[in-house]
Amino acid sequence: MSPVLAAAEVAPAPSAIRTVWGSQLYRGATLALFLSGLGTSAAAPQITLFLVDDLHVSLTTAGLYYLTSITAPVAGYLIGARSDRTGRRLGLFRLCALAGFLGWCAMALADQVWMPFVISAVVLAFAGGAGSQLFAAVHDDLQATADPGGDGVVSVVRMALTAGWIVGPVAGSLLATAAGPRAMLVATGVCTLAQIVPMGFARAHAAPPGAHQAEAAGEAADRRRVGVRDMLPLLAFTGLYVLVYAGEPIKYGYLTIYMHDDLHLPTAVSGAVIGIQPLIELLLMPLAVVVARRTGMMRLMVLGAAFGVGANLCFALTGSAAGMFAGQVLMGGVWGVFAGLGIIVAQRLLPEAVATASAVFMSSTAIASALGGLTGSLGVSLLGLPHVFLAPVLYGLVATAGIAVMSRSRHAVG
């Protein structure tokens, strides 16, 4: 390829960044998602410690907390369906952010064992809908403006969520150590509510008057008629995504223990192993958009799912620091593809109801976490370490085959 053509391929990335910076909606959504990732990832590793140390529950009971996340897909669907009926993306986003603030603050004040479980299942389930509403609003604006670099814009916005997840665990650990876990939970609530601030008084792009209003009304009628059959491609893709994601809770639950107890790696080395994945992910997300324009999104996702198989084989079979690094680099490739493109594919599989598609796809990580947690618990008792990582290998093989089939079907997304 000539240097001129190569430059043409890479050119959309900075253009997307300029587009995001120049739009209050896109810029606000980027900052809001960073705050969302920062707050959520700060709390996620500390919840179990809070339950055990402050509420004095057993480790077994604390582990059951993560099963409360299975209500998130139901809440996400309800929010998405409401959004698609009314078109009030940002209004619902603000309500979800407020629900998150109230939920995390109530968690910080909890003094009974049952309270965190109920709060998570009932209140925080709706808080997760905030991000999906932002992506739906961004999608609407890109469609209305017919921006040819829309995929790049979505990728840049999505990168902010990943950046928040890089900073959050360290910030949460430091705050919990310095001020206690309850203060850390309040800070998470503040971050969740603070998502509203960068959005300011931004509004999603409205349909122009005249003929476009009639067209918008027709599209709204189509959205109201969306049924289960219309959602089957989205549900199939989301189910395969769950299988790809299910290895993450297994990895975070047992990889550090394996490196410390079995491989006897220094803390600095094991920390570097864990930290390299999000760095690789951030670097690859813009590249994934460029490559997907040439290969097709689903075809690239076949490769991404296969990376996950390779990563878990490294964890299960290599038994060395080099193998752990190789596995994490491959896992960075998985999420460089899926984090950047997954939400775009989901919206294109249900274009008449993008808020519903966004909510269903984004809340599916809760199901994946529950599946991974259950698989890891059973797998460790049956297979032990490191062979528990063979379970996500199996999940990954099924996902790779399933996405390959979809990439050749009429539901393939380019």
C-alpha positions as CSV (number, residue, x, y, z in Angstrom):
1,M,0.0,0.0,0.0
2,S,1.3,3.5,-0.9
3,P,2.0,6.0,1.9
4,V,-0.8,8.2,0.5
5,L,-3.4,5.4,0.8
6,A,-2.1,4.4,4.2
7,A,-2.5,7.9,5.4
8,A,-6.0,8.0,4.0
9,E,-6.9,4.9,6.1
10,V,-5.6,6.4,9.3
11,A,-7.0,9.9,8.7
12,P,-10.5,9.4,10.2
13,A,-9.2,9.0,13.7
14,P,-8.1,12.6,14.3
15,S,-11.1,13.8,12.4
16,A,-13.4,11.9,14.8
17,I,-11.5,13.4,17.8
18,R,-12.1,16.9,16.3
19,T,-15.8,16.1,15.8
20,V,-16.2,14.9,19.4
21,W,-14.4,18.0,20.7
22,G,-16.5,20.4,18.6
23,S,-19.9,19.0,19.7
24,Q,-21.4,19.7,23.1
25,L,-23.3,16.5,22.9
26,Y,-20.4,14.3,22.0
27,R,-17.9,16.0,24.3
28,G,-20.4,15.8,27.2
29,A,-21.1,12.2,26.5
30,T,-17.3,11.4,26.5
31,L,-16.7,13.1,29.8
32,A,-19.9,11.6,31.3
33,L,-18.8,8.1,30.4
34,F,-15.4,8.6,31.8
35,L,-17.0,9.6,35.1
36,S,-19.3,6.6,34.9
37,G,-16.4,4.2,34.4
38,L,-14.3,5.9,37.1
39,G,-17.1,5.6,39.7
40,T,-18.2,2.1,38.9
41,S,-14.7,0.6,38.6
42,A,-13.7,2.3,41.9
43,A,-16.5,0.5,43.8
44,A,-16.5,-2.9,42.0
45,P,-13.3,-4.3,43.6
46,Q,-14.3,-2.9,47.1
47,I,-17.8,-4.2,47.4
48,T,-16.9,-7.6,48.8
49,L,-14.5,-6.1,51.3
50,F,-17.3,-3.7,52.4
51,L,-19.8,-6.5,52.9
52,V,-17.3,-8.7,54.8
53,D,-15.5,-6.0,56.9
54,D,-18.4,-3.6,57.6
55,L,-21.5,-5.7,57.5
56,H,-19.7,-8.9,58.7
57,V,-21.2,-11.3,56.1
58,S,-19.4,-14.5,55.1
59,L,-17.4,-14.8,51.9
60,T,-20.0,-17.1,50.5
61,T,-22.8,-14.6,51.2
62,A,-20.7,-11.7,49.8
63,G,-20.1,-13.6,46.6
64,L,-23.9,-13.8,46.1
65,Y,-24.0,-10.0,45.8
66,Y,-22.9,-10.2,42.2
67,L,-26.0,-12.2,41.3
68,T,-28.1,-9.1,42.0
69,S,-26.8,-7.8,38.7
70,I,-29.1,-10.1,36.8
71,T,-31.9,-7.6,37.2
72,A,-29.9,-5.0,35.1
73,P,-31.0,-6.4,31.7
74,V,-34.7,-6.2,32.7
75,A,-34.2,-2.6,33.9
76,G,-32.2,-1.8,30.8
77,Y,-34.9,-3.1,28.5
78,L,-37.6,-1.1,30.2
79,I,-35.6,2.1,30.0
80,G,-34.7,1.4,26.4
81,A,-38.2,0.7,25.4
82,R,-39.5,3.8,27.1
83,S,-36.8,5.8,25.4
84,D,-37.7,4.5,22.0
85,R,-41.4,5.3,22.5
86,T,-40.8,8.8,23.7
87,G,-37.4,9.8,22.2
88,R,-36.4,11.4,25.6
89,R,-32.9,10.0,25.6
90,L,-31.2,12.7,27.8
91,G,-34.1,13.1,30.1
92,L,-34.0,9.4,31.0
93,F,-30.2,9.6,31.1
94,R,-30.4,12.2,33.9
95,L,-33.0,10.2,35.8
96,C,-30.7,7.1,35.6
97,A,-27.8,9.1,36.9
98,L,-29.9,10.4,39.8
99,A,-30.9,6.9,40.6
100,G,-27.3,5.9,40.7
101,F,-26.4,8.7,43.1
102,L,-29.2,7.7,45.4
103,G,-28.4,4.0,45.2
104,W,-24.7,4.4,46.0
105,C,-25.4,6.8,48.9
106,A,-28.0,4.4,50.3
107,M,-25.4,1.6,50.0
108,A,-22.9,3.7,52.0
109,L,-25.5,4.1,54.8
110,A,-26.5,0.4,54.8
111,D,-26.3,-1.2,58.3
112,Q,-28.3,-4.4,57.5
113,V,-27.1,-7.3,55.4
114,W,-30.1,-7.3,53.1
115,M,-29.9,-3.6,52.2
116,P,-27.0,-3.7,49.7
117,F,-28.6,-6.7,47.9
118,V,-32.0,-4.9,47.5
119,I,-30.4,-1.6,46.6
120,S,-28.3,-3.2,43.9
121,A,-31.1,-5.3,42.4
122,V,-33.8,-2.5,42.5
123,V,-32.1,0.9,42.3
124,L,-28.6,0.4,40.8
125,A,-30.1,-1.8,38.1
126,F,-31.7,1.3,36.6
127,A,-28.6,3.4,37.1
128,G,-26.8,1.3,34.5
129,G,-29.2,2.6,31.8
130,A,-27.5,6.0,31.8
131,G,-24.7,5.0,29.4
132,S,-27.1,3.3,27.0
133,Q,-29.1,6.5,26.7
134,L,-26.0,8.5,25.9
135,F,-25.1,6.1,23.1
136,A,-28.6,6.3,21.8
137,A,-28.5,10.1,21.8
138,V,-25.1,10.1,20.0
139,H,-26.5,7.6,17.4
140,D,-29.5,9.8,16.8
141,D,-27.4,12.9,16.2
142,L,-25.0,11.0,13.9
143,Q,-27.9,9.8,11.9
144,A,-29.5,13.2,11.6
145,T,-26.2,14.9,10.5
146,A,-25.2,12.0,8.2
147,D,-21.7,12.1,9.6
148,P,-19.6,9.6,7.5
149,G,-17.1,9.2,10.4
150,G,-19.8,8.2,12.8
151,D,-18.2,4.9,13.8
152,G,-15.0,6.7,14.8
153,V,-17.0,9.2,16.9
154,V,-18.7,6.3,18.8
155,S,-15.4,4.6,19.3
156,V,-13.8,7.8,20.8
157,V,-16.8,8.2,23.1
158,R,-16.6,4.6,24.1
159,M,-12.9,4.9,24.8
160,A,-13.7,7.3,27.7
161,L,-15.5,4.5,29.5
162,T,-12.4,2.3,29.2
163,A,-10.2,5.2,30.4
164,G,-12.4,5.5,33.5
165,W,-12.0,1.8,34.2
166,I,-8.2,2.2,34.1
167,V,-8.1,5.0,36.7
168,G,-11.0,3.9,38.9
169,P,-9.7,0.7,40.7
170,V,-6.6,2.5,41.9
171,A,-8.5,5.6,43.0
172,G,-11.1,3.5,44.7
173,S,-8.5,1.5,46.6
174,L,-6.6,4.6,47.7
175,L,-9.8,6.4,48.9
176,A,-11.1,3.3,50.7
177,T,-7.8,2.9,52.5
178,A,-7.6,6.6,53.5
179,A,-11.3,7.3,54.3
180,G,-13.0,4.0,54.5
181,P,-15.3,2.0,52.2
182,R,-18.4,4.1,53.0
183,A,-16.7,7.3,51.9
184,M,-15.6,5.5,48.7
185,L,-19.2,4.4,48.0
186,V,-20.4,8.0,48.4
187,A,-17.7,9.2,46.0
188,T,-19.0,6.6,43.5
189,G,-22.4,8.1,43.9
190,V,-21.0,11.6,43.3
191,C,-19.3,10.4,40.2
192,T,-22.5,8.9,38.9
193,L,-24.5,12.1,39.5
194,A,-21.6,14.2,38.1
195,Q,-22.3,12.7,34.7
196,I,-25.0,15.2,34.3
197,V,-22.6,18.2,34.6
198,P,-20.6,17.8,31.4
199,M,-23.9,17.3,29.5
200,G,-25.1,20.7,30.6
201,F,-28.3,21.6,28.8
202,A,-27.3,19.6,25.7
203,R,-30.2,18.1,23.7
204,A,-30.3,15.3,21.3
205,H,-30.7,16.3,17.6
206,A,-34.4,16.9,16.9
207,A,-36.0,16.0,13.6
208,P,-36.6,19.1,11.4
209,P,-40.1,20.2,10.5
210,G,-42.1,19.3,7.5
211,A,-41.6,16.1,5.6
212,H,-38.9,15.0,8.1
213,Q,-41.5,15.2,10.9
214,A,-43.7,12.8,9.1
215,E,-40.8,10.5,8.5
216,A,-39.8,10.7,12.2
217,A,-43.4,9.9,13.1
218,G,-43.4,6.9,10.8
219,E,-40.1,5.7,12.4
220,A,-41.7,6.2,15.9
221,A,-44.6,4.0,14.8
222,D,-42.1,1.4,13.6
223,R,-40.4,1.5,17.0
224,R,-43.6,0.9,18.8
225,R,-44.1,-2.3,16.7
226,V,-40.8,-3.9,17.6
227,G,-41.4,-7.4,18.8
228,V,-39.4,-10.4,20.0
229,R,-38.9,-11.6,16.4
230,D,-37.4,-8.3,15.4
231,M,-35.0,-8.5,18.3
232,L,-33.8,-12.1,17.6
233,P,-30.6,-11.0,15.7
234,L,-29.7,-8.6,18.5
235,L,-30.4,-11.2,21.2
236,A,-28.3,-13.8,19.4
237,F,-25.4,-11.4,19.1
238,T,-25.7,-10.3,22.7
239,G,-25.8,-13.9,23.8
240,L,-22.6,-14.6,22.0
241,Y,-21.1,-11.5,23.5
242,V,-22.0,-12.8,27.0
243,L,-20.0,-16.0,26.2
244,V,-17.0,-13.8,25.2
245,Y,-17.3,-11.6,28.4
246,A,-17.9,-14.5,30.8
247,G,-14.1,-15.2,31.0
248,E,-13.5,-11.7,32.5
249,P,-14.9,-12.4,36.0
250,I,-13.1,-15.7,36.1
251,K,-9.8,-14.0,35.2
252,Y,-10.2,-11.2,37.7
253,G,-11.3,-13.7,40.4
254,Y,-8.5,-16.2,40.0
255,L,-5.6,-14.9,37.8
256,T,-4.1,-12.8,40.6
257,I,-4.4,-15.7,43.1
258,Y,-2.8,-18.1,40.5
259,M,0.1,-15.7,39.9
260,H,0.7,-15.1,43.6
261,D,0.2,-18.6,45.1
262,D,1.3,-20.9,42.2
263,L,3.7,-18.9,40.0
264,H,5.1,-16.9,42.9
265,L,5.4,-13.8,40.8
266,P,6.5,-10.5,42.5
267,T,3.6,-8.1,43.2
268,A,5.0,-5.6,40.7
269,V,5.0,-8.2,37.9
270,S,1.5,-9.4,38.6
271,G,0.3,-5.8,38.8
272,A,1.9,-5.1,35.4
273,V,0.2,-8.2,34.0
274,I,-3.3,-7.0,35.1
275,G,-2.6,-3.4,34.0
276,I,-1.4,-4.1,30.5
277,Q,-4.8,-5.2,29.1
278,P,-6.7,-1.9,29.3
279,L,-3.6,-0.1,27.9
280,I,-3.6,-2.4,24.8
281,E,-7.4,-2.0,24.6
282,L,-7.2,1.7,24.4
283,L,-4.5,1.6,21.8
284,L,-6.4,-0.8,19.6
285,M,-9.9,0.7,19.7
286,P,-9.3,3.4,17.1
287,L,-7.4,0.9,14.9
288,A,-10.3,-1.6,15.1
289,V,-12.7,1.0,13.6
290,V,-10.3,1.5,10.7
291,V,-9.8,-2.2,10.1
292,A,-13.5,-2.9,10.4
293,R,-14.2,-0.5,7.5
294,R,-12.2,-2.8,5.3
295,T,-13.1,-6.2,6.7
296,G,-16.6,-5.7,8.1
297,M,-17.3,-5.5,11.8
298,M,-18.5,-9.0,12.5
299,R,-15.7,-10.6,10.6
300,L,-13.3,-8.6,12.8
301,M,-15.2,-9.8,15.8
302,V,-14.6,-13.4,14.8
303,L,-10.9,-12.7,15.2
304,G,-11.5,-10.8,18.5
305,A,-13.4,-13.8,20.0
306,A,-10.6,-16.1,18.8
307,F,-8.1,-13.9,20.6
308,G,-10.1,-14.6,23.8
309,V,-9.6,-18.4,23.2
310,G,-5.9,-17.9,22.8
311,A,-5.7,-15.7,25.9
312,N,-7.3,-18.2,28.2
313,L,-5.2,-21.0,26.7
314,C,-2.2,-19.0,27.8
315,F,-3.5,-18.7,31.3
316,A,-4.4,-22.3,31.5
317,L,-1.3,-24.0,29.9
318,T,1.8,-21.8,29.9
319,G,2.6,-21.5,33.6
320,S,5.0,-18.5,33.2
321,A,5.1,-14.8,33.5
322,A,5.6,-14.5,29.7
323,G,2.5,-16.6,29.2
324,M,0.5,-14.3,31.5
325,F,1.6,-11.2,29.6
326,A,0.8,-12.9,26.3
327,G,-2.6,-13.8,27.5
328,Q,-3.3,-10.2,28.7
329,V,-2.1,-8.8,25.4
330,L,-4.5,-11.1,23.5
331,M,-7.3,-10.1,25.9
332,G,-6.5,-6.5,25.2
333,G,-7.1,-7.4,21.5
334,V,-10.5,-8.9,22.4
335,W,-11.7,-5.7,24.1
336,G,-10.1,-3.4,21.6
337,V,-12.5,-5.0,19.1
338,F,-15.6,-5.6,21.2
339,A,-15.5,-2.4,23.3
340,G,-15.1,-0.2,20.2
341,L,-17.5,-1.9,17.9
342,G,-20.0,-3.9,20.0
343,I,-22.4,-1.1,20.7
344,I,-22.3,-0.1,17.0
345,V,-23.2,-3.6,15.9
346,A,-26.0,-3.9,18.5
347,Q,-27.6,-0.6,17.3
348,R,-27.4,-1.7,13.6
349,L,-29.1,-5.0,14.4
350,L,-32.1,-3.1,15.7
351,P,-32.0,0.2,13.9
352,E,-35.7,1.0,14.6
353,A,-35.1,0.9,18.4
354,V,-31.5,2.0,19.1
355,A,-32.1,2.8,22.8
356,T,-33.5,-0.7,23.4
357,A,-30.6,-2.2,21.5
358,S,-28.0,-0.1,23.5
359,A,-29.6,-1.0,26.8
360,V,-29.9,-4.7,26.0
361,F,-26.3,-4.9,24.9
362,M,-24.7,-2.8,27.6
363,S,-26.7,-4.6,30.4
364,S,-25.6,-8.0,29.1
365,T,-22.3,-7.7,31.0
366,A,-24.3,-8.3,34.2
367,I,-25.5,-11.7,32.9
368,A,-21.9,-12.4,31.8
369,S,-20.6,-11.6,35.2
370,A,-23.1,-13.9,36.9
371,L,-22.3,-16.7,34.4
372,G,-18.6,-16.2,34.8
373,G,-18.8,-16.1,38.6
374,L,-20.8,-19.3,38.8
375,T,-18.5,-21.0,36.2
376,G,-15.4,-19.9,38.1
377,S,-16.8,-21.2,41.4
378,L,-17.7,-24.6,40.0
379,G,-14.6,-24.8,37.8
380,V,-12.1,-24.2,40.6
381,S,-13.6,-26.9,42.7
382,L,-13.7,-29.4,39.7
383,L,-10.6,-28.4,37.7
384,G,-8.5,-26.3,40.1
385,L,-6.0,-23.6,39.1
386,P,-5.0,-22.9,36.3
387,H,-7.3,-25.3,34.5
388,V,-10.4,-23.4,35.4
389,F,-9.4,-21.1,32.5
390,L,-10.3,-23.9,30.1
391,A,-14.0,-23.1,30.8
392,P,-13.8,-19.7,29.1
393,V,-11.9,-21.4,26.3
394,L,-15.0,-23.5,25.6
395,Y,-17.2,-20.4,25.8
396,G,-14.9,-18.6,23.5
397,L,-15.0,-21.4,20.9
398,V,-18.8,-21.3,20.9
399,A,-18.8,-17.5,20.5
400,T,-16.2,-17.6,17.7
401,A,-18.3,-20.1,15.8
402,G,-21.5,-18.3,16.4
403,I,-20.2,-14.9,15.3
404,A,-18.7,-16.5,12.2
405,V,-22.1,-17.9,11.3
406,M,-23.7,-14.5,11.8
407,S,-21.0,-12.8,9.7
408,R,-22.1,-14.9,6.8
409,S,-25.8,-14.5,7.3
410,R,-28.2,-11.7,6.1
411,H,-27.8,-10.2,9.6
412,A,-24.1,-9.5,9.0
413,V,-23.1,-5.9,9.9
414,G,-20.5,-4.2,7.8
